[in-house]
Amino acid sequence: MGLRRSCGRTGSCFDNAAAESFWALLKEEIGTRTWPDRATARAEVFSFIETFYNHRRLRKHKAFGYLTPAETRQRHQHALAA
């Protein structure tokens, strides 16, 4: 399938920087509290991702034009269609 696996060191945050950044932001925004049940926890995490992370959070880099991930995806899809 043309895939290459990562060959980085175990525990190196630089090998998985995007995921590490996401988890850090999630912990910062939602915290590490406990919920009454799994369904409530899933609903709050889903809400965070869909209302803030994808639609209001700006990608703070010039290469992304300081857009949200949803806006970046929409521009990319528009460019592909053109």
DSSP file (Angstrom, degrees, kcal/mol; ACC not computed):
  #  RESIDUE AA STRUCTURE BP1 BP2  ACC     N-H-->O    O-->H-N    N-H-->O    O-->H-N    TCO  KAPPA ALPHA  PHI   PSI    X-CA   Y-CA   Z-CA
    1    1 A M              0   0    0      0, 0.0     0, 0.0     0, 0.0     0, 0.0   0.000 360.0 360.0 360.0   3.0    0.0    0.0    0.0
    2    2 A G        +     0   0    0      1,-0.2     2,-0.3     0, 0.0     0, 0.0   0.727 360.0 146.4  75.7  21.6    3.0    2.3   -0.1
    3    3 A L        -     0   0    0      0, 0.0     2,-0.4     0, 0.0    -1,-0.2  -0.667  33.3-159.5 -94.0 147.2    3.0    2.9    3.7
    4    4 A R        -     0   0    0     -2,-0.3     2,-0.2     0, 0.0     3,-0.1  -0.989  14.8-135.5-122.0 133.6    6.2    3.5    5.8
    5    5 A R        -     0   0    0     -2,-0.4     2,-0.1     1,-0.1     0, 0.0  -0.503  31.8 -94.0 -84.8 158.3    6.1    2.9    9.5
    6    6 A S        -     0   0    0     -2,-0.2    -1,-0.1     1,-0.1     9,-0.0  -0.436  29.7-168.9 -69.6 140.7    7.7    5.3   11.9
    7    7 A C        +     0   0    0     -2,-0.1    -1,-0.1    -3,-0.1    -2,-0.0   0.048  43.1 126.0-117.4  23.6   11.3    4.5   12.9
    8    8 A G        -     0   0    0      1,-0.2     2,-0.1     7,-0.1     3,-0.1  -0.136  67.3 -80.1 -78.0 175.9   11.6    7.0   15.7
    9    9 A R    >   -     0   0    0      1,-0.1     3,-1.5     2,-0.0     2,-0.2  -0.410  52.4 -95.6 -74.2 151.5   12.6    6.4   19.3
   10   10 A T  T 3  S+     0   0    0      1,-0.3    -1,-0.1    -2,-0.1     3,-0.1  -0.485 109.8  13.3 -64.9 131.6   10.1    5.1   21.8
   11   11 A G  T 3  S+     0   0    0      1,-0.2     2,-0.7    -2,-0.2    -1,-0.3   0.554  85.6 144.5  79.9   7.6    8.6    8.0   23.7
   12   12 A S    X   -     0   0    0     -3,-1.5     3,-1.2     1,-0.2     4,-0.5  -0.714  37.7-160.0 -83.8 115.7    9.8   10.7   21.4
   13   13 A C  G >  S+     0   0    0     -2,-0.7     3,-0.7     1,-0.3     7,-0.3   0.746  87.2  67.3 -66.9 -22.0    7.1   13.4   21.2
   14   14 A F  G >  S+     0   0    0      1,-0.2     3,-0.7     2,-0.2    -1,-0.3   0.752  92.3  60.2 -71.8 -22.3    8.6   14.7   17.9
   15   15 A D  G <  S+     0   0    0     -3,-1.2    -1,-0.2     1,-0.2    -2,-0.2   0.740 120.9  24.7 -73.4 -22.6    7.6   11.5   16.1
   16   16 A N  G <> S+     0   0    0     -3,-0.7     4,-2.6    -4,-0.5    -1,-0.2  -0.258  77.4 146.2-136.6  46.4    4.0   12.1   16.9
   17   17 A A  H <> S+     0   0    0     -3,-0.7     4,-2.5     1,-0.2     5,-0.2   0.843  70.3  52.9 -60.6 -39.8    3.9   15.9   17.4
   18   18 A A  H  > S+     0   0    0      2,-0.2     4,-2.1     1,-0.2    -1,-0.2   0.931 113.4  43.0 -64.5 -44.9    0.4   16.4   16.0
   19   19 A A  H  > S+     0   0    0      2,-0.2     4,-2.6     1,-0.2     5,-0.2   0.910 114.0  51.1 -66.7 -41.9   -1.2   13.8   18.3
   20   20 A E  H  X S+     0   0    0     -4,-2.6     4,-2.2    -7,-0.3    -2,-0.2   0.898 110.1  50.4 -62.1 -39.8    0.8   15.1   21.3
   21   21 A S  H  X S+     0   0    0     -4,-2.5     4,-2.2    -5,-0.2    -1,-0.2   0.909 110.7  49.3 -64.5 -42.7   -0.4   18.6   20.6
   22   22 A F  H  X S+     0   0    0     -4,-2.1     4,-2.7     1,-0.2    -2,-0.2   0.946 111.8  47.2 -61.9 -49.1   -4.0   17.5   20.3
   23   23 A W  H  X S+     0   0    0     -4,-2.6     4,-2.5     1,-0.2    -1,-0.2   0.877 111.4  52.0 -63.1 -37.0   -3.9   15.6   23.6
   24   24 A A  H  X S+     0   0    0     -4,-2.2     4,-2.1    -5,-0.2    -1,-0.2   0.926 112.1  45.6 -63.7 -44.2   -2.2   18.5   25.4
   25   25 A L  H  X S+     0   0    0     -4,-2.2     4,-2.6     2,-0.2     5,-0.3   0.903 112.1  51.6 -66.3 -41.1   -4.8   20.9   24.2
   26   26 A L  H  X>S+     0   0    0     -4,-2.7     4,-3.1     1,-0.2     5,-0.8   0.933 111.7  46.5 -60.2 -46.4   -7.7   18.5   25.1
   27   27 A K  H  X5S+     0   0    0     -4,-2.5     4,-0.9     1,-0.2    -1,-0.2   0.879 113.3  50.1 -63.8 -37.5   -6.3   18.1   28.6
   28   28 A E  H  <5S+     0   0    0     -4,-2.1    -2,-0.2    -5,-0.2    -1,-0.2   0.910 119.3  35.7 -66.9 -42.4   -5.8   21.8   29.0
   29   29 A E  H  <5S+     0   0    0     -4,-2.6    -2,-0.2    -5,-0.1    -3,-0.2   0.905 133.4  23.3 -80.6 -44.2   -9.4   22.6   27.9
   30   30 A I  H  <5S-     0   0    0     -4,-3.1     3,-0.4    -5,-0.3    -3,-0.2   0.785  97.3-149.6 -94.7 -31.6  -11.3   19.7   29.4
   31   31 A G     << -     0   0    0     -4,-0.9    -1,-0.2    -5,-0.8    -2,-0.1  -0.365  31.2 -76.3  89.4-173.9   -9.0   18.7   32.1
   32   32 A T  S    S+     0   0    0     -2,-0.1    -1,-0.2    -4,-0.1    -5,-0.1  -0.078  79.1 136.8-116.7  32.0   -8.5   15.3   33.6
   33   33 A R        -     0   0    0     -3,-0.4     2,-0.3     1,-0.1    -3,-0.0  -0.142  54.1-110.0 -71.7 172.6  -11.6   15.2   35.7
   34   34 A T        -     0   0    0      2,-0.0    -1,-0.1     7,-0.0    -2,-0.0  -0.819  24.6-147.6-105.9 148.7  -13.8   12.2   36.0
   35   35 A W        -     0   0    0     -2,-0.3     3,-0.1     1,-0.1     4,-0.0  -0.721  26.5-112.9-109.9 161.4  -17.3   11.9   34.5
   36   36 A P  S    S-     0   0    0      0, 0.0     2,-0.3     0, 0.0    -1,-0.1   0.807  94.4  -4.9 -66.2 -27.8  -20.3    9.9   35.8
   37   37 A D  S  > S-     0   0    0      1,-0.1     4,-1.8     0, 0.0     3,-0.2  -0.976  73.2-100.6-158.6 168.8  -20.2    7.5   32.9
   38   38 A R  H  > S+     0   0    0     -2,-0.3     4,-2.8     1,-0.2     5,-0.2   0.863 116.3  58.0 -63.1 -38.5  -18.4    6.8   29.6
   39   39 A A  H  > S+     0   0    0      1,-0.2     4,-2.2     2,-0.2    -1,-0.2   0.893 106.8  47.8 -62.2 -40.7  -21.3    8.3   27.5
   40   40 A T  H  > S+     0   0    0      2,-0.2     4,-2.2    -3,-0.2    -1,-0.2   0.915 112.4  49.0 -66.1 -43.3  -21.0   11.6   29.2
   41   41 A A  H  X S+     0   0    0     -4,-1.8     4,-2.4     1,-0.2     5,-0.2   0.934 112.2  48.2 -61.7 -46.3  -17.2   11.7   28.7
   42   42 A R  H  X S+     0   0    0     -4,-2.8     4,-2.7     1,-0.2    -1,-0.2   0.902 110.9  51.4 -61.4 -41.2  -17.6   10.8   25.0
   43   43 A A  H  X S+     0   0    0     -4,-2.2     4,-2.3    -5,-0.2    -1,-0.2   0.896 111.3  46.9 -64.6 -40.5  -20.2   13.5   24.5
   44   44 A E  H  X S+     0   0    0     -4,-2.2     4,-2.2     2,-0.2    -2,-0.2   0.899 113.8  46.9 -69.6 -40.0  -18.0   16.2   26.1
   45   45 A V  H  X S+     0   0    0     -4,-2.4     4,-2.4     2,-0.2    -2,-0.2   0.927 113.5  49.3 -66.2 -43.7  -14.9   15.2   24.1
   46   46 A F  H  X S+     0   0    0     -4,-2.7     4,-2.8    -5,-0.2     5,-0.3   0.921 110.8  50.4 -59.8 -44.5  -17.0   15.1   20.9
   47   47 A S  H  X>S+     0   0    0     -4,-2.3     4,-2.7     1,-0.2     5,-0.5   0.908 109.8  50.6 -60.6 -43.6  -18.5   18.5   21.7
   48   48 A F  I  X>S+     0   0    0     -4,-2.2     5,-2.3     2,-0.2     4,-1.8   0.929 113.6  44.8 -59.7 -46.3  -15.0   19.9   22.3
   49   49 A I  I  <>S+     0   0    0     -4,-2.4     5,-2.3     3,-0.2     6,-0.3   0.932 120.1  39.0 -65.6 -46.2  -13.7   18.5   19.0
   50   50 A E  I  <5S+     0   0    0     -4,-2.8    -2,-0.2    -5,-0.2    -1,-0.2   0.801 124.2  35.5 -79.8 -29.4  -16.7   19.6   16.9
   51   51 A T  I  <5S+     0   0    0     -4,-2.7    -3,-0.2    -5,-0.3    -2,-0.2   0.821 135.9   8.7 -95.2 -31.9  -17.5   23.0   18.4
   52   52 A F  I  XXS+     0   0    0     -4,-1.8     5,-2.5    -5,-0.5     4,-2.4   0.817 122.2  50.0-110.6 -59.1  -14.0   24.3   19.2
   53   53 A Y  I  4<S+     0   0    0     -5,-2.3    -3,-0.2     1,-0.2    -4,-0.2   0.866 123.1  27.4 -58.4 -44.4  -11.1   22.2   17.9
   54   54 A N  T  4<S+     0   0    0     -5,-2.3    16,-2.1    -6,-0.2    17,-0.3   0.711 132.8  29.4 -90.6 -21.1  -12.3   22.0   14.2
   55   55 A H  T  45S+     0   0    0     -6,-0.3    -2,-0.2    14,-0.1    -3,-0.1   0.674 128.3  22.3-119.5 -19.8  -14.4   25.1   13.9
   56   56 A R  T  <5S+     0   0    0     -4,-2.4     2,-0.3    11,-0.1    -3,-0.2   0.660  92.0  96.8-120.3 -25.0  -13.1   27.9   16.1
   57   57 A R      < -     0   0    0     -5,-2.5     2,-0.3     1,-0.1    -5,-0.0  -0.502  67.5-137.9 -71.1 129.3   -9.4   27.1   16.9
   58   58 A L        -     0   0    0     -2,-0.3     2,-1.0    10,-0.2    10,-0.2  -0.688  12.2-125.3 -87.5 139.9   -7.1   28.9   14.6
   59   59 A R        -     0   0    0      8,-2.7     2,-2.6    -2,-0.3     7,-0.5  -0.765  27.0-144.3 -82.5 106.1   -4.1   27.1   13.2
   60   60 A K        +     0   0    0     -2,-1.0     2,-0.3     6,-0.1    -1,-0.1  -0.354  61.5  97.5 -80.1  65.1   -1.4   29.5   14.4
   61   61 A H  S > >S-     0   0    0     -2,-2.6     5,-1.5     6,-0.1     3,-1.1  -0.981  71.4-132.9-152.5 139.9    0.9   29.3   11.5
   62   62 A K  G > 5S+     0   0    0     -2,-0.3     3,-1.4     1,-0.3    -1,-0.1   0.845 105.7  63.3 -59.8 -35.5    1.5   31.4    8.4
   63   63 A A  G 3 5S+     0   0    0      1,-0.3    -1,-0.3     2,-0.1    -3,-0.1   0.794 106.3  44.9 -62.3 -27.5    1.5   28.3    6.2
   64   64 A F  G X 5S-     0   0    0     -3,-1.1     3,-0.9    -5,-0.2    -1,-0.3   0.410 110.8-121.0 -96.1   0.4   -2.1   27.6    7.1
   65   65 A G  T < 5 -     0   0    0     -3,-1.4    -3,-0.2    -4,-0.4    -2,-0.1   0.713  55.6 -78.3  69.2  20.2   -3.2   31.2    6.7
   66   66 A Y  T 3 <S+     0   0    0     -5,-1.5    -1,-0.2    -7,-0.5     2,-0.2   0.878  93.2 143.6  55.2  40.6   -4.3   31.4   10.4
   67   67 A L    <   -     0   0    0     -3,-0.9    -8,-2.7    -8,-0.2    -1,-0.2  -0.616  55.8-101.3-103.6 164.8   -7.5   29.5    9.5
   68   68 A T     >  -     0   0    0    -10,-0.2     4,-2.5    -2,-0.2     5,-0.2  -0.435  37.9-107.9 -75.3 161.7   -9.5   26.9   11.4
   69   69 A P  H  > S+     0   0    0      0, 0.0     4,-2.5     0, 0.0     5,-0.2   0.888 121.8  53.1 -57.7 -38.3   -9.0   23.3   10.4
   70   70 A A  H  > S+     0   0    0    -16,-2.1     4,-2.3     2,-0.2     5,-0.1   0.915 110.4  46.4 -64.1 -42.1  -12.5   23.2    8.9
   71   71 A E  H  > S+     0   0    0    -17,-0.3     4,-2.5     2,-0.2    -1,-0.2   0.889 111.7  51.8 -66.6 -38.6  -11.7   26.3    6.8
   72   72 A T  H  X S+     0   0    0     -4,-2.5     4,-2.2     2,-0.2    -2,-0.2   0.932 111.7  46.7 -61.7 -45.9   -8.4   24.8    5.7
   73   73 A R  H  X S+     0   0    0     -4,-2.5     4,-2.5     1,-0.2    -2,-0.2   0.901 111.6  51.3 -62.6 -42.3  -10.1   21.6    4.7
   74   74 A Q  H  X S+     0   0    0     -4,-2.3     4,-2.2     2,-0.2    -2,-0.2   0.917 110.6  47.9 -63.7 -43.9  -12.8   23.5    2.8
   75   75 A R  H  X S+     0   0    0     -4,-2.5     4,-2.5     2,-0.2    -1,-0.2   0.907 111.8  50.7 -61.9 -41.5  -10.2   25.6    0.9
   76   76 A H  H  X S+     0   0    0     -4,-2.2     4,-2.1     2,-0.2    -2,-0.2   0.924 111.1  47.2 -63.2 -45.2   -8.3   22.4    0.0
   77   77 A Q  H  X S+     0   0    0     -4,-2.5     4,-1.8     1,-0.2    -1,-0.2   0.879 112.0  50.9 -64.0 -38.1  -11.4   20.7   -1.3
   78   78 A H  H  X S+     0   0    0     -4,-2.2     4,-1.5     2,-0.2    -2,-0.2   0.903 109.8  50.2 -65.2 -41.3  -12.4   23.8   -3.3
   79   79 A A  H  < S+     0   0    0     -4,-2.5    -2,-0.2     1,-0.2    -1,-0.2   0.883 109.9  50.6 -65.2 -38.0   -8.9   23.9   -4.8
   80   80 A L  H  < S+     0   0    0     -4,-2.1    -1,-0.2     1,-0.2    -2,-0.2   0.871 109.7  50.5 -66.3 -36.2   -9.1   20.2   -5.8
   81   81 A A  H  <        0   0    0     -4,-1.8    -1,-0.2     1,-0.2    -2,-0.2   0.780 360.0 360.0 -72.2 -26.8  -12.5   20.8   -7.4
   82   82 A A     <        0   0    0     -4,-1.5    -1,-0.2    -5,-0.1    -2,-0.2   0.468 360.0 360.0 -76.1 360.0  -11.2   23.8   -9.5
